[in-house]
Amino acid sequence: MQTALITGASSGIGEAFARELAKRQTNLILVARNDTKLQQLAQQLAEKCKIQVEVLVLDLSQPAAAKAVFETVAEKGLTVDLLVNNAGFGDCGAFADRQLHRQVEMIQLNIVALVELTHLFLPQMQQRRSGAIINVASIAGFQPLPYLSVYAASKAFVLSFSEALWAENRSSGVRILAVCPGPTETNFAKTAGFPQSADGAAVGRYASSEEVVLEALQALEKDQPTVVTGGLANQVIVNLPRLLPRETLVSAVEKQFRSLGTRQ
Ligand SMILES: NC(=O)c1ccc[n+]([C@@H]2O[C@H](COP(=O)([O-])OP(=O)(O)OC[C@H]3O[C@@H](n4cnc5c(N)ncnc54)[C@H](OP(=O)(O)O)[C@@H]3O)[C@@H](O)[C@H]2O)c1
C-alpha cells in the first residue's frame, strides 16, 4: 500500500486530497496545526477506508518544522510515496499596510517549508525510482496581484520551482506536478481577509476542493508538469500574460482587485 503525506490536511484542498486518496486505498500522514480536526479526520478515514493514518501536529511556518516532519516519518519507519505540499495562506491588503511578520510567515510556509520538504523527501524517491510530489501553486502565480502581492509572488515561486523540478526529474521515475487552482471554496478567503463585499466581484466563480483534487490526480497520472484546474475562465486568466504587455496587465489587475486594498 502506498503512503501520502499531505500538508494542510485539516481543511479545504488538503482535506479533499486526504479523502480522495483514502478512497483510493492510500495510507496517509496528515500535517497541520489543528490537532482536533486532524484527529477526527484520521479516525474517520481509517475506519471507513481501512487504511493507516498518522497525524503530525506542526506549525510549518516554524524554521525547524520540515526537518521535524522528515525525522518523525523516519522514526515511524514510514516511506512517503506521494508528498502533497498544500499548506499555504494569503493576506490581502496594500503591502505597506500589512504586518511584516505575517508576510514573512507566509513566505516561510508557502515557499521555505515546501522547498525543505521537497529537498528532504525527493532523494529517497529518486533512489527508489518512484514517487511523486504535488505542489499546490495557484492561478495567482501567473501574474502579479496587487493587494495580494506577497501571496502571488510566493505562488509564482512554487510554479517556477515545480516546473523546473519536473524537467530535472523526467527520467528519474519521480513525477512532479504544480497544481494551479482558481478560486476554491475553502477557508482561504477568510484567512486572507477578503472583504465580504469584494469577495465574488474580485475573484469570480468558486470551484470545490474535490474538483481541484480530481483534476490534480488526473494530471499526475498523465505526468503533466502543471495543471490549471477549474475550467475555461482560469485558462484565460493564466494566458493573459502572453497576450498583454506586463504594464497593461498589472494595471488592469490593480483596478479589479482595488477593493481588497481597502483592508486596514
Ligand atoms: N482556496 C483558493 O481559492 C485557492 C486557490 C489557489 C490556491 N490555493 C492554495 O491551496 C492551498 C490550500 O489552501 P485552501 O484553499 O485549502 O485553504 P484552507 O482551507 O485555509 O487550508 C489551509 C490549510 O493549511 C494549513 N496551514 C495553514 N497554516 C499552517 C501552518 N503554519 N502550518 C501547518 N499548516 C498550516 C491549515 O491548517 P491549520 O490551520 O490546522 O494549520 C489548512 O489545513 C494553499 O496553498 C492555497 O494557497 C487556494
The ligand as a Tripos MOL2 file, in Angstrom:
@<TRIPOS>MOLECULE
LIG
   48    52     1     0     0
SMALL
NO_CHARGES

@<TRIPOS>ATOM
      1 N1         -8.9130   28.4380   -1.9620 N.am      1 LIG1
      2 C1         -8.4330   29.0500   -3.0160 C.2       1 LIG1
      3 O1         -9.1190   29.8720   -3.6420 O.2       1 LIG1
      4 C2         -7.0620   28.6840   -3.5150 C.ar      1 LIG1
      5 C3         -6.7310   28.9810   -4.8440 C.ar      1 LIG1
      6 C4         -5.4650   28.6570   -5.3100 C.ar      1 LIG1
      7 C5         -4.5520   28.0450   -4.4640 C.ar      1 LIG1
      8 N2         -4.8960   27.7640   -3.1770 N.ar      1 LIG1
      9 C6         -3.8930   27.1380   -2.3170 C.3       1 LIG1
     10 O2         -4.4140   25.9290   -1.8170 O.3       1 LIG1
     11 C7         -3.7010   25.5700   -0.6490 C.3       1 LIG1
     12 C8         -4.6750   25.0970    0.4110 C.3       1 LIG1
     13 O3         -5.4690   26.1830    0.8350 O.3       1 LIG1
     14 P1         -7.0590   26.0800    0.9890 P.3       1 LIG1
     15 O4         -7.6580   26.9100   -0.0620 O.co2     1 LIG1
     16 O5         -7.4700   24.6720    1.1260 O.co2     1 LIG1
     17 O6         -7.2610   26.9140    2.3550 O.3       1 LIG1
     18 P2         -7.6010   26.4590    3.8380 P.3       1 LIG1
     19 O7         -8.9160   25.7980    3.8970 O.co2     1 LIG1
     20 O8         -7.3810   27.6900    4.6520 O.co2     1 LIG1
     21 O9         -6.4810   25.3750    4.1810 O.3       1 LIG1
     22 C9         -5.1740   25.7270    4.5060 C.3       1 LIG1
     23 C10        -4.5090   24.5340    5.1870 C.3       1 LIG1
     24 O10        -3.1650   24.9000    5.5090 O.3       1 LIG1
     25 C11        -2.9330   24.6460    6.8880 C.3       1 LIG1
     26 N3         -1.9800   25.5830    7.4310 N.ar      1 LIG1
     27 C12        -2.0870   26.9400    7.4720 C.ar      1 LIG1
     28 N4         -1.0380   27.4640    8.1090 N.ar      1 LIG1
     29 C13        -0.2600   26.4180    8.5050 C.ar      1 LIG1
     30 C14         0.9470   26.3080    9.2270 C.ar      1 LIG1
     31 N5          1.5770   27.3950    9.6810 N.pl3     1 LIG1
     32 N6          1.4610   25.0700    9.4600 N.ar      1 LIG1
     33 C15         0.8160   23.9720    9.0150 C.ar      1 LIG1
     34 N7         -0.3260   24.0080    8.3200 N.ar      1 LIG1
     35 C16        -0.8650   25.2140    8.0800 C.ar      1 LIG1
     36 C17        -4.3200   24.7930    7.5450 C.3       1 LIG1
     37 O11        -4.4070   24.0160    8.7250 O.3       1 LIG1
     38 P3         -4.2420   24.5250   10.2400 P.3       1 LIG1
     39 O12        -4.9180   25.8370   10.3470 O.co2     1 LIG1
     40 O13        -4.8630   23.4100   11.0180 O.co2     1 LIG1
     41 O14        -2.7610   24.5940   10.4520 O.co2     1 LIG1
     42 C18        -5.2170   24.1670    6.4890 C.3       1 LIG1
     43 O15        -5.2300   22.7810    6.6310 O.3       1 LIG1
     44 C19        -2.8870   26.7990   -0.2480 C.3       1 LIG1
     45 O16        -1.5390   26.6140   -0.6090 O.3       1 LIG1
     46 C20        -3.5130   27.9080   -1.0630 C.3       1 LIG1
     47 O17        -2.6030   28.9360   -1.3400 O.3       1 LIG1
     48 C21        -6.1380   28.0710   -2.6860 C.ar      1 LIG1
@<TRIPOS>BOND
     1     1     2 1
     2     2     3 2
     3     2     4 1
     4     4     5 ar
     5     4    48 ar
     6     5     6 ar
     7     6     7 ar
     8     7     8 ar
     9     8     9 1
    10     8    48 ar
    11     9    10 1
    12     9    46 1
    13    10    11 1
    14    11    12 1
    15    11    44 1
    16    12    13 1
    17    13    14 1
    18    14    15 2
    19    14    16 1
    20    14    17 1
    21    17    18 1
    22    18    19 2
    23    18    20 1
    24    18    21 1
    25    21    22 1
    26    22    23 1
    27    23    24 1
    28    23    42 1
    29    24    25 1
    30    25    26 1
    31    25    36 1
    32    26    27 ar
    33    26    35 ar
    34    27    28 ar
    35    28    29 ar
    36    29    30 ar
    37    29    35 ar
    38    30    31 1
    39    30    32 ar
    40    32    33 ar
    41    33    34 ar
    42    34    35 ar
    43    36    37 1
    44    36    42 1
    45    37    38 1
    46    38    39 2
    47    38    40 1
    48    38    41 1
    49    42    43 1
    50    44    45 1
    51    44    46 1
    52    46    47 1
@<TRIPOS>SUBSTRUCTURE
     1 LIG1         1 GROUP 0 **** ****
